[in-house]
Amino acid sequence: MSRARLGILRALGAALAVAALSASRGGAQDRDAPERPVVVASKPFGESYLLAEMFAQLLEARGIRAERRLGLGATEIAFAALRRGAIDVYPEYTGTGLLAILHEPPSDDHDPRKVYDRVSREFARRYGVRWLPPLGFQNSYAVAVRRATADSLHLRTLSDLARVGSGLRAGLTPDFIGRDDGLPGLQRVYGLRFRAVRALLAAVKYQALAAGEVDAIDGYSTDGFIAKYDLVVLEDDRGFFPPYQAAGLVAPGFAERRPDAVAALTELSGRLREETMRALNQRIEVDGEPVARVAASALASLGLTGVAPEGRAEPREATGPAGRAGLAAYLWSERRTLLSLTARHLLLVAVSLAGAILFAVPLGLGLERTPGSAEAVIRGVGLLQTIPGIALIAFMIPLLGIGVVPALVALFLYSLYPILRNTYTGVREAAPDAVGAALALGMTPRQILRYVRLPLAAPLIMAGIRTAAVINVGTATLAAFIGAGGLGDPIASGLALSDTRMILSGALPAAALALVVDAILAAAERLMRPGGR
């Protein structure tokens, strides 16, 4: 290997080591510092965004720094992050805690106070997690159909739906499909069976129902889209769904570490009503107001902050769409945020790719000497490619929590196969005539590898790096679901808030970035060809 190429690899190794050390030191400093910001998270749907933003703004109004990690994955991901202390608080619902986390059957007694007492006691005993006092409203699961469907099939209750469900198509969120208080429970209690079930994101399912692509969807009783699309919510006539009181859920030991933050968050308890939340959700989901603006006016109307409700200035770190201007105007208004997100995206790609190069290239060279075991090793690494990107990233949470580090590890693993496969193939299949001539000249195997095989394999190795880089740029958008940032942030927020402009503001730069990275590495691949060809 030439000194120039060796120098490049050493530089990449140094960059990777510095980045990893910085990440670990930064995390340690954040955890040890008494003034560490309170990390406020949410799940990826509109009301959760709104409540988390209200938590954050209320903390800031009380002089407590808040760091937002909005739009994390489903319940399991958010709760796993909370248990590890990677986040400090997020809004949750008592019914979700009872069925989806504790995995207890719903009680025949649907007294909200008894359900709250049960989850409070069991969460503290099993996980050390504390529920704050309820916020004052319930947001129960609901099953909704188009009014025309309800009228034509005489649907008023879930029992009615079970009678005709075998001829209908359902569009359900992945959370609802797998949870005990979702489709499995409805199948058990009502005998509900659909002709087909499609997994749809929360913001997409309403559009699919309105377009006639599905006949029934799951929703929430406070959703703003129910009124917009004039949907019929079917009555839970057998009382299957438990009470879903909204409340803040805080990490183990957080109340002891930050009693000031708990006191501030508790000010919001008992202050919100279902009709209030329905109106606030409609402002976000239907009218397209920014989440931060709606949260600020809601807190002011409750008398918890001094900001006038009519003062619609958007707070820093806003999450929601900035009005309903055109795409070009929106991109321009968000240019600074998008530049920052692009820089974070590039960091994720560059560091994880550098680590993959430093690992996969030497491994591929070493496997050239043990061809008998090479294919087994390469196929084993290739199995990682069969794991969906979001699943691979989610697997990192129990080990590494959320944020940059688990995202880097997942992206590193996802980058290995193309580089390893191309390195091994390129070295093994280097021009036989040249290798034969080198042997005739008395060169040692090490010399042949360094001066003949590796230079001839360099273009193919670069092609593997190029492929891995382009895959990495796309996969890195999923890092937003574990709070790592990057161009996936606006995509996740846009999906949750049904804002196409937000989705495109992340997708278009990500696509452009992939093209730029591919073009740069294509030029590097051409330069690596022997003789400059």
C-alpha positions as CSV (number, residue, x, y, z in Angstrom):
1,M,0.0,0.0,0.0
2,S,1.4,3.4,-0.9
3,R,2.4,5.9,1.7
4,A,-0.3,8.3,0.5
5,R,-3.0,5.7,0.9
6,L,-1.7,4.6,4.3
7,G,-1.7,8.2,5.4
8,I,-5.3,8.6,4.4
9,L,-6.3,5.5,6.4
10,R,-4.3,6.8,9.4
11,A,-6.0,10.2,9.1
12,L,-9.4,8.5,9.0
13,G,-8.5,6.5,12.1
14,A,-7.5,9.6,14.0
15,A,-10.7,11.3,13.0
16,L,-12.8,8.4,14.2
17,A,-10.9,8.2,17.5
18,V,-11.3,11.9,18.2
19,A,-15.0,11.8,17.3
20,A,-15.7,8.8,19.5
21,L,-13.7,10.3,22.4
22,S,-15.5,13.6,22.1
23,A,-18.8,11.9,22.1
24,S,-18.0,9.9,25.2
25,R,-16.6,12.8,27.0
26,G,-19.5,15.0,26.0
27,G,-21.9,12.4,27.3
28,A,-20.0,12.0,30.6
29,Q,-19.8,15.8,31.1
30,D,-23.5,16.2,30.4
31,R,-24.4,13.4,32.9
32,D,-22.1,14.7,35.7
33,A,-22.7,18.4,35.4
34,P,-25.3,19.7,37.9
35,E,-26.7,22.1,35.2
36,R,-27.2,19.4,32.6
37,P,-30.3,20.3,30.5
38,V,-33.5,18.3,31.1
39,V,-33.9,16.1,28.1
40,V,-37.5,16.2,27.0
41,A,-38.7,13.6,24.4
42,S,-41.8,12.7,22.6
43,K,-43.2,9.9,20.5
44,P,-43.8,10.5,16.8
45,F,-47.3,11.9,16.7
46,G,-48.7,15.4,16.9
47,E,-50.1,15.5,20.4
48,S,-47.0,14.0,21.9
49,Y,-44.9,16.6,20.0
50,L,-47.2,19.3,21.5
51,L,-47.1,18.1,25.1
52,A,-43.3,17.6,25.0
53,E,-42.9,21.2,23.6
54,M,-45.1,22.5,26.4
55,F,-43.0,20.6,28.9
56,A,-39.8,22.2,27.4
57,Q,-41.2,25.7,27.3
58,L,-42.5,25.5,30.8
59,L,-39.1,24.4,32.1
60,E,-37.4,27.2,30.2
61,A,-39.9,29.7,31.6
62,R,-38.8,28.6,35.1
63,G,-35.1,29.1,34.2
64,I,-34.4,25.4,33.6
65,R,-32.5,24.5,30.4
66,A,-34.3,22.0,28.2
67,E,-33.0,19.8,25.4
68,R,-35.6,18.5,22.9
69,R,-35.4,14.9,21.6
70,L,-38.8,14.9,19.8
71,G,-40.1,12.2,17.5
72,L,-38.5,9.2,19.0
73,G,-39.8,5.8,17.9
74,A,-42.8,3.9,19.3
75,T,-43.6,3.3,23.0
76,E,-40.9,0.6,23.4
77,I,-38.1,2.9,22.1
78,A,-39.1,5.9,24.2
79,F,-39.6,3.9,27.3
80,A,-36.3,2.0,26.9
81,A,-34.5,5.4,26.5
82,L,-36.2,6.7,29.6
83,R,-35.2,3.6,31.7
84,R,-31.6,4.1,30.7
85,G,-31.6,7.8,31.6
86,A,-30.9,8.8,28.0
87,I,-34.0,11.1,28.3
88,D,-35.5,12.6,31.4
89,V,-39.2,13.0,30.6
90,Y,-41.8,12.3,27.9
91,P,-45.6,12.4,27.8
92,E,-47.3,9.0,28.2
93,Y,-50.8,7.6,28.8
94,T,-51.8,5.4,31.7
95,G,-53.6,2.8,29.5
96,T,-50.5,2.5,27.3
97,G,-48.5,1.9,30.5
98,L,-50.9,-0.7,31.8
99,L,-51.2,-2.8,28.6
100,A,-48.2,-2.1,26.4
101,I,-45.5,-1.8,29.1
102,L,-46.7,-3.7,32.1
103,H,-48.5,-6.2,29.8
104,E,-51.4,-6.5,32.2
105,P,-55.0,-7.2,31.0
106,P,-57.4,-4.3,31.3
107,S,-59.5,-4.3,34.4
108,D,-63.3,-4.5,34.3
109,D,-63.2,-1.4,36.5
110,H,-62.3,1.5,34.2
111,D,-61.9,4.0,37.0
112,P,-59.1,6.3,35.8
113,R,-57.8,6.8,39.3
114,K,-57.4,3.1,40.0
115,V,-55.5,2.7,36.7
116,Y,-53.3,5.6,37.5
117,D,-52.6,4.2,41.0
118,R,-51.8,0.8,39.5
119,V,-49.3,2.0,36.9
120,S,-47.7,4.5,39.3
121,R,-47.1,1.7,41.9
122,E,-45.9,-0.9,39.4
123,F,-43.6,1.4,37.4
124,A,-41.9,2.6,40.6
125,R,-41.5,-1.0,41.8
126,R,-40.4,-2.6,38.6
127,Y,-38.5,0.1,36.8
128,G,-37.9,3.0,39.3
129,V,-39.8,5.2,36.9
130,R,-42.2,7.9,38.3
131,W,-45.5,9.1,36.8
132,L,-46.2,12.8,37.4
133,P,-49.8,13.8,38.3
134,P,-52.2,13.5,35.3
135,L,-52.4,16.5,33.0
136,G,-56.2,16.5,33.2
137,F,-57.5,14.8,30.0
138,Q,-57.8,11.4,28.5
139,N,-56.8,10.5,24.9
140,S,-58.3,7.0,24.3
141,Y,-57.7,4.8,21.3
142,A,-60.6,5.0,18.8
143,V,-61.6,3.2,15.7
144,A,-63.0,5.4,12.9
145,V,-64.7,4.9,9.6
146,R,-65.9,7.2,6.9
147,R,-69.5,8.5,7.5
148,A,-70.6,6.9,4.2
149,T,-69.3,3.6,5.3
150,A,-71.0,3.9,8.7
151,D,-74.3,4.8,7.1
152,S,-74.2,2.1,4.4
153,L,-73.2,-0.7,6.8
154,H,-75.1,0.6,9.9
155,L,-71.9,0.9,11.9
156,R,-72.2,2.5,15.3
157,T,-70.2,0.3,17.7
158,L,-67.2,-2.0,17.5
159,S,-69.5,-5.0,17.7
160,D,-71.1,-3.7,14.5
161,L,-67.7,-3.5,12.9
162,A,-66.8,-7.1,14.0
163,R,-70.0,-8.2,12.2
164,V,-68.8,-6.9,8.8
165,G,-65.1,-6.6,9.4
166,S,-64.1,-9.6,7.2
167,G,-65.1,-7.6,4.2
168,L,-63.2,-4.4,5.1
169,R,-59.6,-3.2,4.8
170,A,-57.9,-1.6,7.9
171,G,-55.1,0.9,8.0
172,L,-53.5,0.7,11.4
173,T,-50.4,2.2,13.0
174,P,-47.6,-0.4,13.7
175,D,-48.0,0.3,17.4
176,F,-51.7,-0.5,17.3
177,I,-51.2,-3.7,15.3
178,G,-48.8,-5.3,17.9
179,R,-50.1,-3.9,21.2
180,D,-52.4,-5.7,23.6
181,D,-54.6,-2.7,23.8
182,G,-54.7,-2.6,20.0
183,L,-55.7,-5.1,17.3
184,P,-54.8,-8.3,19.2
185,G,-57.1,-7.2,22.1
186,L,-59.9,-6.3,19.7
187,Q,-59.6,-9.7,18.0
188,R,-59.8,-11.4,21.4
189,V,-62.7,-9.4,22.9
190,Y,-64.8,-8.6,19.8
191,G,-63.7,-11.3,17.4
192,L,-62.8,-8.6,15.0
193,R,-61.2,-9.7,11.7
194,F,-60.4,-7.6,8.7
195,R,-60.0,-8.7,5.1
196,A,-56.7,-7.0,5.0
197,V,-54.6,-4.9,7.4
198,R,-52.0,-2.4,6.2
199,A,-49.4,-0.8,8.5
200,L,-49.7,3.0,8.1
201,L,-47.9,5.9,9.8
202,A,-50.1,8.1,12.0
203,A,-50.2,11.1,9.6
204,V,-50.9,8.9,6.5
205,K,-53.8,6.8,7.8
206,Y,-56.3,9.7,7.7
207,Q,-55.4,10.5,4.1
208,A,-55.7,6.8,3.2
209,L,-59.1,6.6,4.8
210,A,-60.4,9.7,3.1
211,A,-59.1,8.5,-0.3
212,G,-60.9,5.1,0.1
213,E,-57.7,3.1,0.2
214,V,-58.7,1.6,3.6
215,D,-62.1,1.4,5.3
216,A,-61.2,1.7,9.0
217,I,-58.3,3.2,10.9
218,D,-57.2,3.5,14.5
219,G,-57.0,7.0,16.0
220,Y,-57.1,9.0,19.2
221,S,-60.2,10.6,20.7
222,T,-58.5,14.1,20.7
223,D,-57.3,13.9,17.0
224,G,-58.0,17.1,15.0
225,F,-58.3,15.1,11.8
226,I,-61.5,13.4,13.0
227,A,-63.5,16.6,12.6
228,K,-61.6,17.6,9.4
229,Y,-62.6,14.4,7.5
230,D,-66.0,14.1,9.2
231,L,-65.3,10.6,10.5
232,V,-67.5,8.4,12.7
233,V,-65.8,7.1,15.8
234,L,-67.2,3.7,16.7
235,E,-68.4,3.2,20.3
236,D,-66.4,0.8,22.4
237,D,-69.6,-1.0,23.6
238,R,-67.8,-3.7,25.5
239,G,-65.5,-1.3,27.4
240,F,-62.3,-2.8,26.0
241,F,-60.1,0.3,26.0
242,P,-58.8,1.3,29.4
243,P,-58.6,4.9,30.6
244,Y,-55.7,6.8,28.9
245,Q,-54.9,9.7,31.1
246,A,-52.0,11.8,29.8
247,A,-49.1,12.4,32.3
248,G,-45.4,13.1,32.3
249,L,-43.2,10.0,32.8
250,V,-39.8,10.7,34.4
251,A,-36.6,8.7,34.5
252,P,-35.4,6.7,37.5
253,G,-33.8,9.1,40.0
254,F,-34.8,12.2,38.1
255,A,-37.1,13.5,40.8
256,E,-34.3,13.3,43.4
257,R,-31.7,14.9,41.0
258,R,-34.0,17.7,39.7
259,P,-36.8,18.5,42.1
260,D,-37.0,21.9,40.6
261,A,-37.8,20.4,37.2
262,V,-40.4,18.1,38.6
263,A,-42.0,21.0,40.5
264,A,-42.1,23.0,37.2
265,L,-43.6,20.2,35.2
266,T,-46.2,19.5,37.9
267,E,-47.6,23.0,37.4
268,L,-49.2,21.7,34.2
269,S,-51.0,18.8,36.0
270,G,-54.8,19.0,35.9
271,R,-54.8,22.0,33.7
272,L,-55.7,20.5,30.3
273,R,-59.1,19.3,29.1
274,E,-60.1,17.0,26.2
275,E,-61.8,19.8,24.3
276,T,-58.7,22.0,24.8
277,M,-56.4,19.3,23.4
278,R,-58.7,18.6,20.5
279,A,-58.6,22.3,19.6
280,L,-54.8,22.5,20.0
281,N,-54.3,19.4,18.0
282,Q,-56.5,20.8,15.2
283,R,-54.4,23.9,15.1
284,I,-51.3,21.8,14.5
285,E,-52.6,18.9,12.4
286,V,-55.3,20.7,10.3
287,D,-54.4,24.4,10.3
288,G,-50.6,23.8,10.1
289,E,-49.5,26.1,12.9
290,P,-46.1,25.6,14.3
291,V,-46.0,23.3,17.4
292,A,-43.8,25.7,19.3
293,R,-46.3,28.6,18.6
294,V,-49.3,26.5,19.7
295,A,-47.5,25.4,22.8
296,A,-46.5,28.9,23.7
297,S,-50.1,30.3,23.4
298,A,-51.5,27.3,25.3
299,L,-49.2,27.9,28.3
300,A,-50.0,31.6,28.2
301,S,-53.7,31.0,28.1
302,L,-53.3,28.8,31.2
303,G,-51.5,31.6,33.0
304,L,-48.3,29.5,33.3
305,T,-46.1,31.9,31.2
306,G,-46.1,35.6,30.6
307,V,-46.2,35.3,26.8
308,A,-49.4,36.8,25.3
309,P,-51.4,34.3,23.3
310,E,-51.7,36.7,20.4
311,G,-47.9,37.1,20.4
312,R,-47.2,34.5,17.7
313,A,-43.4,34.8,17.6
314,E,-42.0,31.4,17.1
315,P,-39.6,30.2,19.9
316,R,-36.2,28.9,19.2
317,E,-35.9,25.2,18.2
318,A,-39.5,25.2,16.8
319,T,-40.6,21.8,15.7
320,G,-43.7,22.3,13.7
321,P,-44.2,23.7,10.2
322,A,-43.7,27.4,9.9
323,G,-47.1,28.3,8.4
324,R,-48.3,27.0,5.1
325,A,-46.1,28.9,2.7
326,G,-44.7,27.2,-0.5
327,L,-41.9,24.8,-0.4
328,A,-39.3,27.2,-1.7
329,A,-40.2,29.8,0.9
330,Y,-40.2,27.2,3.6
331,L,-36.8,25.9,2.6
332,W,-35.4,29.5,2.6
333,S,-36.9,30.3,6.0
334,E,-35.4,27.1,7.5
335,R,-32.0,27.4,5.7
336,R,-29.9,27.8,8.9
337,T,-31.6,24.8,10.6
338,L,-31.2,22.7,7.4
339,L,-27.5,23.6,7.2
340,S,-27.0,22.5,10.8
341,L,-28.9,19.3,10.2
342,T,-26.9,18.6,7.0
343,A,-23.6,19.1,8.9
344,R,-24.8,16.6,11.6
345,H,-25.9,14.2,8.8
346,L,-22.4,14.4,7.2
347,L,-20.8,13.8,10.6
348,L,-22.8,10.6,11.1
349,V,-22.0,9.4,7.6
350,A,-18.3,10.3,7.7
351,V,-17.4,8.9,11.1
352,S,-19.3,5.6,10.6
353,L,-17.9,5.2,7.1
354,A,-14.4,5.9,8.2
355,G,-14.8,3.2,10.9
356,A,-16.1,0.7,8.4
357,I,-13.2,1.4,6.1
358,L,-10.7,0.9,8.8
359,F,-12.3,-2.4,9.9
360,A,-13.5,-3.9,6.6
361,V,-10.4,-3.2,4.4
362,P,-7.9,-4.9,6.7
363,L,-10.3,-7.8,7.3
364,G,-10.8,-8.3,3.5
365,L,-7.0,-8.3,3.0
366,G,-6.6,-10.9,5.9
367,L,-9.4,-13.1,4.5
368,E,-7.4,-13.3,1.2
369,R,-5.0,-15.5,3.0
370,T,-7.7,-17.8,4.4
371,P,-10.0,-18.4,1.4
372,G,-11.6,-21.4,3.1
373,S,-13.3,-19.3,5.8
374,A,-13.6,-16.1,3.8
375,E,-17.1,-16.7,2.3
376,A,-18.5,-17.8,5.7
377,V,-17.3,-14.6,7.3
378,I,-18.5,-12.3,4.5
379,R,-21.9,-13.9,4.4
380,G,-22.1,-13.5,8.2
381,V,-21.4,-9.8,7.8
382,G,-23.9,-9.7,4.9
383,L,-26.6,-10.8,7.2
384,L,-26.5,-7.4,8.8
385,Q,-27.8,-6.0,5.5
386,T,-31.0,-8.0,5.8
387,I,-32.0,-6.3,9.0
388,P,-34.2,-3.2,8.4
389,G,-32.3,0.0,9.1
390,I,-34.8,1.2,11.8
391,A,-34.7,-2.2,13.5
392,L,-30.9,-2.2,13.6
393,I,-30.8,1.3,15.1
394,A,-33.5,0.3,17.6
395,F,-31.4,-2.7,18.6
396,M,-28.7,-0.3,19.8
397,I,-30.9,1.4,22.4
398,P,-30.7,-1.3,25.2
399,L,-26.9,-1.3,24.8
400,L,-26.0,2.3,24.1
401,G,-29.1,4.4,24.8
402,I,-30.1,7.1,22.2
403,G,-28.2,9.8,20.4
404,V,-25.2,9.9,18.3
405,V,-23.2,6.9,19.6
406,P,-25.8,4.2,18.9
407,A,-26.5,5.7,15.5
408,L,-22.8,5.6,14.6
409,V,-22.5,2.0,15.6
410,A,-25.6,1.0,13.6
411,L,-24.4,2.9,10.5
412,F,-20.9,1.4,10.9
413,L,-22.4,-2.1,10.9
414,Y,-24.6,-1.3,7.9
415,S,-21.5,-0.1,5.9
416,L,-19.3,-3.2,6.4
417,Y,-20.6,-5.6,3.8
418,P,-20.1,-3.7,0.5
419,I,-16.5,-2.7,1.5
420,L,-15.6,-6.1,2.8
421,R,-17.0,-8.0,-0.2
422,N,-15.3,-5.7,-2.7
423,T,-12.0,-5.7,-0.9
424,Y,-11.8,-9.5,-0.8
425,T,-13.1,-9.9,-4.4
426,G,-10.7,-7.3,-5.7
427,V,-7.7,-8.7,-4.1
428,R,-8.5,-12.3,-4.9
429,E,-9.3,-11.6,-8.6
430,A,-6.4,-9.2,-9.3
431,A,-4.9,-9.8,-12.8
432,P,-3.6,-13.4,-12.7
433,D,-0.9,-12.5,-15.3
434,A,0.5,-9.7,-13.2
435,V,0.5,-11.9,-10.1
436,G,2.2,-14.7,-12.0
437,A,4.9,-12.4,-13.2
438,A,5.5,-11.2,-9.6
439,L,5.9,-14.7,-8.4
440,A,8.3,-15.4,-11.2
441,L,10.4,-12.4,-10.1
442,G,10.6,-14.0,-6.6
443,M,8.4,-11.5,-4.8
444,T,7.0,-12.7,-1.4
445,P,3.2,-13.0,-0.8
446,R,3.3,-9.8,1.3
447,Q,5.1,-7.9,-1.5
448,I,2.6,-9.2,-4.1
449,L,-0.3,-8.1,-1.9
450,R,1.2,-4.6,-1.4
451,Y,2.6,-3.9,-4.8
452,V,0.4,-5.9,-7.2
453,R,-2.9,-7.1,-5.8
454,L,-3.8,-4.0,-3.7
455,P,-3.1,-1.4,-6.4
456,L,-5.1,-3.5,-8.9
457,A,-7.9,-4.0,-6.5
458,A,-8.1,-0.3,-5.4
459,P,-10.8,0.7,-7.9
460,L,-13.0,-2.2,-6.8
461,I,-12.4,-1.3,-3.1
462,M,-13.4,2.3,-3.9
463,A,-16.5,1.1,-5.6
464,G,-17.5,-0.7,-2.4
465,I,-16.8,2.4,-0.3
466,R,-18.9,4.4,-2.7
467,T,-21.8,2.0,-2.4
468,A,-21.5,2.0,1.4
469,A,-21.4,5.8,1.5
470,V,-24.6,6.2,-0.6
471,I,-26.4,3.6,1.5
472,N,-25.2,5.3,4.6
473,V,-26.6,8.7,3.6
474,G,-30.0,7.2,3.2
475,T,-29.9,5.1,6.3
476,A,-28.7,8.0,8.4
477,T,-32.1,9.6,8.1
478,L,-33.5,6.9,10.4
479,A,-31.1,8.1,13.1
480,A,-33.7,10.8,13.9
481,F,-35.9,8.1,15.5
482,I,-33.3,7.7,18.3
483,G,-32.5,11.4,18.7
484,A,-29.3,11.5,16.8
485,G,-30.3,14.4,14.6
486,G,-29.5,14.8,10.9
487,L,-31.8,15.3,7.9
488,G,-34.1,12.6,9.3
489,D,-35.4,15.1,11.9
490,P,-37.7,17.1,9.5
491,I,-38.7,13.9,7.8
492,A,-39.9,12.3,11.1
493,S,-41.5,15.6,12.2
494,G,-43.3,16.0,8.8
495,L,-44.6,12.5,9.0
496,A,-45.9,13.0,12.5
497,L,-47.5,16.4,11.7
498,S,-48.7,15.6,8.2
499,D,-46.6,18.4,6.6
500,T,-45.3,17.5,3.2
501,R,-42.9,20.5,3.2
502,M,-41.2,19.3,6.3
503,I,-40.7,15.9,4.8
504,L,-39.3,17.3,1.6
505,S,-37.0,19.7,3.5
506,G,-35.2,16.6,4.8
507,A,-35.6,14.3,1.9
508,L,-34.5,16.6,-0.9
509,P,-31.2,17.6,0.9
510,A,-30.6,14.0,1.7
511,A,-31.0,13.0,-1.9
512,A,-28.8,15.8,-3.1
513,L,-26.2,14.8,-0.5
514,A,-26.2,11.2,-1.7
515,L,-25.6,12.4,-5.3
516,V,-22.7,14.7,-4.2
517,V,-21.1,12.0,-2.1
518,D,-21.4,9.5,-5.0
519,A,-19.9,12.0,-7.5
520,I,-16.9,12.7,-5.2
521,L,-16.2,9.0,-4.6
522,A,-16.7,8.2,-8.3
523,A,-13.9,10.7,-9.0
524,A,-11.8,9.1,-6.3
525,E,-12.5,5.7,-7.8
526,R,-11.2,6.9,-11.2
527,L,-8.0,8.3,-9.6
528,M,-7.3,4.9,-7.9
529,R,-7.1,3.1,-11.2
530,P,-3.6,2.0,-12.1
531,G,-1.9,4.4,-14.4
532,G,-4.7,6.9,-13.8
533,R,-7.0,5.2,-16.1
